[in-house]
Amino acid sequence: MISFPKVFERRAREENFFQEVSLSKIFFMKKLFYVLILGFAPFAKAEKPNVIVILADDAGYADFGFMGSQEFKTPNLDQLAQGGVQFSNAYVTACMCAPSRAGLITGKYQQRLGFHLNLPHNYTHSFGLRTSQKTIANYMQEAGYKTAAFGKWHLGHERRFHPNQRGFDYFFGFAAGHRSFFPLEAEERKTPAYRLERNGKFINEPKDMYMTDLLTDDAISYIEQNRKKPFFIYLAYSAVHTPMHAKQEDLKFFDKIKDPNRQILAAMTKSMDDNIGRLQTSLKDLGLEKKTLIWFLNDNGGAYSNFSKNGILRGGKGGLSEGGLRVPTIISWPNKIKPGKNESPIISLDIGSSLMSLAGIENEKLDGQDILSPLLKDEKIAERDLFWASQEIFAMRRGNQKLIRIDYSSGPKFWLFDLAADPSESNNLAESAKDRVQELNAALNQWIATHEEAEFRKTDYLTDEQKNMRLREWMKF
C-alpha cells in the first residue's frame, strides 16, 4: 500500500499552514497523489516494444499482392498488410538508394546533411554519412535497445562510416550499393565494399548462399539470442535491386510469365516474401509477435533496370514524379495498432520521430513527425508539407497538390498536379493555377535555403542531353 507522505501534513501543522490552506485542500492533494502514482504505474512497468524496420530495394509500387499485383505472389506481406496499416500515400525522401537511406537513418532531410546525391560507384572514394550526425540506432541505444543492422549499408564504406560506429551494436551485411546474391567471384572479392562481413570482419561466403536467405538467417539468430531485451533491427534487403539473380526453385513458380526479366524479378520478390514470412514465424515461436512493431517499406520507386512496375504512377527510380518517390508501406503491431488502410501522406522521415516518441526519447529537431501516437489512438495523422530535390529538379506536396519545378527544362518549368484526382500526374494545372504555383514555390524556396552543398560529386551534373533523357525516361514527361 502506497502511503501519502506524512511530511506534507506534519509540515503544514508545524508552520501553521492551515491558516492559508484548508484541510479539504490537503485531502485533495492526498487524493491527487494516489491518482498520479496509480495512473502512471502501468507505463512505468510497460515493456518497450521490439522494432523491426524492413527495407526492400528498388521494388515496383505495383509488384506486391497487397498492392494489387496478379503476377507476383507475396502472401506473407499480404498477411502483414491485412493485420496492419497499409498506406496509400507513403513516400521516401529521395528517388535513389543512398540519399533515401541517409534520410531514413537520420530522420532528417538528407539535403540538410549534404547527402542529396548517390555515392560514387567507384569505391576508392572516402565519402559517407557525416559522422557528426546521430542515427536512429544511436537514439535507440540511449533508450536501452539492442541495435542491429543487416544487409545493404550504402552510407560509406570507410571504418568511420561503418554501422558499428553509427549506433549499431551488430552488423551483418555489406557496404556497397549492390552486389551478387550468390558467392562473389575472385575479381569481385577485390572490392572490399562488396564482401560480406560481420562486425567489421569479412566472412567466408557459403557456397550455397543466396543473399536474401542468408540475411534472414542471421537476423533470426540475432533475435533468438537477444529476445530477452528490447531490440531495434534495421533489415535492409538488397532484393530486388540488380543484379537479377534468382534461385531455380523460385523461378518455377512463375513459368506463366512470358517476359524472362519479369520472371526473375517475381522469383526474387517471392524469396524476399518467403523470408519475411520466416521472420514472422520466428517471432511467433519466440512469443514476440505481439511485442514487436514491424515497419515495411521500399527505398525508392521501382527501377527500370530490374523491370519493375509502378502501376498507375508516372515514372520510376531517379525521378521526382510519384513513381520515383511513392512506395508500398505497412506498419504492423498486433493488438496495438488497428488494421486498415490509411490515405494520410507520410514519409520515411517519420520513422525516426515515431521511434523517438515510442522509446521516450527527446526529439532532437528531426524533420519527420510522430505518426505512431495517432495510430495507437486511432486518430487522424496531421498533414504537413513534404519536399524533395534531385539536382536541378525540386518537388513538394501540400495536401493533395504536388508541385514539380524543373530549373533546366526547355519546356514548362512548373508542373502542378491534383494527386487525389490525378495520381498518374497526367494533367498539368500550372497554367490555370498560377497563384497556387507561386504559393507552393515560395514554400519550396524556403526549404531549399536549408540545404548544404554535397561533399562529394559537387561538379558532377548531367549534360543537357542527359537531363532531357531524365525527363523522358525517369520523369516520363
N, C-alpha and C positions, 0 to 999 in steps of 0.2 A: 504494500500500500504506500503510495506516494504521499508524504505529509507536507502541508503548507509550511514554508519556512517560518519558524517561530520568531525569528529575528525581526520580521516586519511588525508583528503585534507587540513584541517587547519594546522595540524602539519607539513605537507610537505612544506607548504608555509612559516610557521614561522621559520623552521630550514633550509630554502633554500634547501629543499630536492630534488627539481627538478634538482639540479646540478648533482645528481647521478642517479636519476630515471626519465625517460622521462614521459611526460604526457600520452603517449599511454599506459604505464605500469599501471598508475593509473586507466585509463579506463578499462584495462584488469582486475585489481583487483576488480573494481566495478562490472563488468560483472560476474566474478567468484563468488562474494558474493551472487548475485541473484540466480545463478545456484545451489549453495550449499544449500541455505535456501529453495528454492522451491523444490529441488530434495529430501531433507530429510523430508520435511513436511509430506508426506503420511505415512512414517514409524513412525514419532512421534505421529501421530494420530491413527495409526492402533491398533485395539483391539487385545489383546492377546487371542489366541485360547484356548478353553477348551480342556483338555486332559483326556481321559479315557483309562487306561490300564486294559484289561480284561485277567485274568489268569485262564485257565482251569487246572484241576488236574488229572494227570495220564491218559489222553485221548490217544487213539491209533492214530498213524500217519495216518492210512487209514480209520478212523472211522468218517469221515465227508463227506457230499455230495460233497463239493468243493475239497476234496482230492480223490474223485473217488468212495466213498462207494455207493453200491447199496442197502445195508441193512438199513443203518441209514439215517434218514431224518433230514436235517439241513437247511431248506430253508432260514432262516434269516442270518445265517453265509454265506451261498452260495451267498446271495444278497450282503452282506458286501464285500465278496471277489470279486464279479463281479464289484462292484463300487470302489474297492480299488486296492492295490497292493498285490498280493499273492506271497509269497516267497517259492521257492522250496529247498533252501539250508539254512534254518534258524535253528539256534542252541540255546540251553541254556548252562549255564556254568557248569552244574552238572547233573548227572544221577539220582539224588534223590532230594526229596522235599526241605528240609531245606537249604542245601548249594546252590541250584539253586535260591531260593528266596533271599538268602543273596547277591549273585552276582547281581541279578536284582535290588534289592532295593538300593544297594550302588553304582552300576556302576563299581565295582572293582572285580577282580577275588577273590573269597572267600578264596582261598589258602593264599592270602596275609594277610588275616584277621584271620587266624587260625580257619576257619569255613568250612573245607572241608569234614566234616562228618555229618551225620544226628544227630540231637539232641536225647539223650536217650528217650525211650518211657516212662520211669518212671518219672513222673512229680514232684518228690521230689528233682530233680537236680536244680542247680542255674546257668545254662549256657544260653547264648544267644548271639545275635549280639553285639559286643563290643560297649559300649556307646560312645567311642571316635570317632566312625565312623559316618559321616554325611550320611543321606539318600537322595534319590531323593526328598522326601517330604520336607526336610529341605531347599534344594535349591529352590524348587518351592514356599515355604513360603516367602523366601527372595525376590523372584521376584514378590510378591504381589498376589499369588494364594491362594485361599481357598483349603485346602487339606483334603481328607477323604479316609479312608481305610475300606473295607467291606470284611467279610469272614474270611478265614483261615489266621492266622498270622505265627505261627511256627518259630518264631525267638527269642523265650524266653518268659516265662510266668510270670517272676517277674516284679514288677512295673517299675523298671529301664529300662526294655526292651520293655515296653508297647508302642503301636503305638502312643499314645498321648504324649509320651516322645521322640518320634523319628521323629517328624516333621508333624504328622497328627493332624489337628485341631479336627477331628471327627473320631471315630472308632465304628463300629458295627460288631461284629463277635465273634470269639473265639480264644484262644491262642494255642490250641493243633494242632497236625498234621492231625487229623481226628476226627470225632465224628458222632453220629447218625444224619440222615437227619430229623428225627421226634423228638418229645419232649423226653428229657432224662428220663431214668428210675431213681428211687431213688438212686440206687447204683452208677450210673454214675454221678449223681449230686455231689457226694462226692469228685470228682476230679474237682477243680475249673477251670482247663485249658479247660475242655470240655464245660463249661457253656457259654451260650450266654450272652454278655454284651454290654452295650452302654456307651462308655467313662468311663470305669472302674467300672461301676455299673451293677451287674447281673440283668437280667430281668426275669419276669415270662414268660416262653415259651408258646406261644399259643397252645392250644390242637390240633388244626387243621393245625399246621405249617408243611411246607416242606421247608427245608433249602434254596434251590435254589430260591424258590419263595420269601421267607422272606428277603433274602439279596437284591434281586432286588427291592422289595417294598421299603426298606429303602433307597437304592441308588436313586431311582426315587424321593422319598420325599426330599432327600437332594438336588438334582438338582433343584427341584421346589423352594426350599427355598433360594438357592444360585445362581439362574440363572442370576442375575444382575452383578455378579462378576466373573472373570475367575476362574475356578476350576480345580483341579487335583484330579482324582479319581483312586484309586487302588482297583479294584473289583476282589478279589481272591476267586472264587467259590471253594467249596470243591468237587463239581462234576467234574469228575466221580470217585473219589477216593472211596475205600471201607469205610464203609460197603455198600453192594449192596442193596440200598433202592430206590424203585421207587413208584410213585403214580399209583394206579389202573387204573385211566383214561388214563394214558400214555401207560401202558402195552398193552392195547387192540389194539393199532396201529401196534403191532409187533407180532401178533399171528402166522404169517407165518414163523417166525424164530424158528427153531427146538430146538436149544440149549437154555435152560431156563436162563442160565447165560448171554448169549448174548442178550436175550430178555430184561432182566432187564437193562443191560448196554445201550441198544438202547433207552429204556424209559428214563433213567437218562440223556442221551445225548439230547434227544428231549426236556426235561424240561429246560435244560440249553439254548438250542437254542431258545425255546419259550420266555424265559426271556430276552435274548439278543434282541429279536425282540421287546419285551415290552419296553426295554430301548431305542431302536432306535425310536419307535413311540413317546415316551415321548419327546425326543429331537426335533423331527419334530413338535409336537404340541406346544412346547415352543419356536419355531423359532430358535433352537440352532444347528440344524443338520449341517449346513454349517460352523458353528463356532466351531465345535468340531472334534478333531482328535481322532480316536479310533485305539488302537494297541492291537490286539488279538493274544495270543499265549498260549502254554501249558507249564507246569513247567518242564517236562522231558518226556522221551519216554513212550509209553503205558506200563502199568503194567501187569504182568501175573496174579496177584491176582484179577483183575477185568475183566479178559478175553478179554482185548482189543487186537486189531490187528494193527501191524505196517507195513502191506503190504509187499513190497519187501525188506524192511530194515531188516538187521540182528539184532537179539537180542531185548532187551527192557529195561525197567527201571532197574537201578542197574549196567548196563554195559556201556562201552565206545565205543561199536560199534554204528553204525548210529541209530539203533532202540532205543537206550537209550538216545540219545542227540539231534537228529534232530526232530524238532517239527513244526506242522502247524502254520503258522504266516500270519497275514493280517494287513496292515496299510491302513486306510481309512480316507481321508479328502476331502469331496466333493468340486469340483471346484478348488482345490488347488494341489492335487497330481493326476497325470494322472493314470487312471486304467490300469492294465495289469499284466503280470506275470514276475517275476524277478528271475534270477538264481544266483545273486551275493550272496556269503556266508556272512551271518550276524549273530550276536549273541545277546543274551538278554542284554549284557553289553551296547549295542548301545542305549538302551532306555534312560539311564542316560545322555550320551553325547549328544544325539539328543535333548532331552528336555532342557538341559542346553543351547544349541545353540538357540533353539526356543524361550526360555524365556529371552535370552540376558544375561545369567549368565556366569561368568568366570569359565572355566572348571578347576577343581582342580585335575589335573592329574588322570582323570578317565581312565579305561582300554578299554573302548569302543571307537567308533568313531561316529561322527555325520553323520547319513545316511539320515536324513530328507532334508538337504540342497541340496544334489544331486537329491533327488526325486522331490523336488519342482522345480528344474531347468531341470528335465528330463535328468539328466546326469548319467553316469556310477558310481557305488559305488566303491571306491578304495579297492583293495584287501589288506589283511594283514594276518599274521599267527594267527591261533586260537588254544587254548590249553585247555587240560582237565586233570584231575587227580582224581583217586578214590583209596585211599590207595596205594597199590603197582602196580597199573595199570596206565599208562600215555598215552596220545594221543595228536596229533597235526594235523592240516590241513594247507597246503600251496598250494594255487591254487586248483587243483583237486586231489592232492595227500594227503593221510592220513596215518600217521604212528601210530601204536599202539605198546607200549612197555610193556611187562609183566615181572616184575622183579622176580617173584617166579615160573614161569611156568617150568614144566619139559619138555615141548615141545619147539617150536620156541619162542625165546624171542621177535623178531620183526615181525610185520605184516605190510606190505605196500600195499596200495590199490589205484587204479586209480578210483576215485568216478564217474568220467564222464562216463567211460566205464563199471564200475562195482559198481553201487550203493549198491548192495547186499553184498559187501565185501566177495566175494567167491573165488577170485583168489589172493593169497599172492605173491607179486612180490619181496619180500625182498631178496631172494637169487640171483635173476638176476639183482638187482639194489643196490648193497652194498654201492656204493659211495653216492647214494641218501639217503639211510638209515642213513649213517654216518653224512651227512649234516643236515638232519632233527633232528637227535638225539642230535646234538650239540646245535641246537636252543632250543630243549626241555629241555636240561640240564640248559641252561641259565635261562629259565623260572622257572624251579624247584628251582633254587637258591634263588628266591624271596619269597619262601613260609615261613610261620611261623607255628610252631607246634600248633596243635589244643589244646585249653584249656580244652577240655573235651574228655573223652574216649581215652586218649593217648596210652594206652596199649591194647585197645580192638581191636585186629586184628584177622582176621579169622584163623582158624586152616587150615592145609594143605588140609584136606578133604573138608572143606567149600570153600576154594579157588578154588579147582578143580570143585566144584559144580557151583561156579560163572562162571567159564569158560564155562562149559557145558550148563548151563541154561540161564544165563544172556547174556554172550557174544555170545553164540551159536557157539562156535568154536569146 
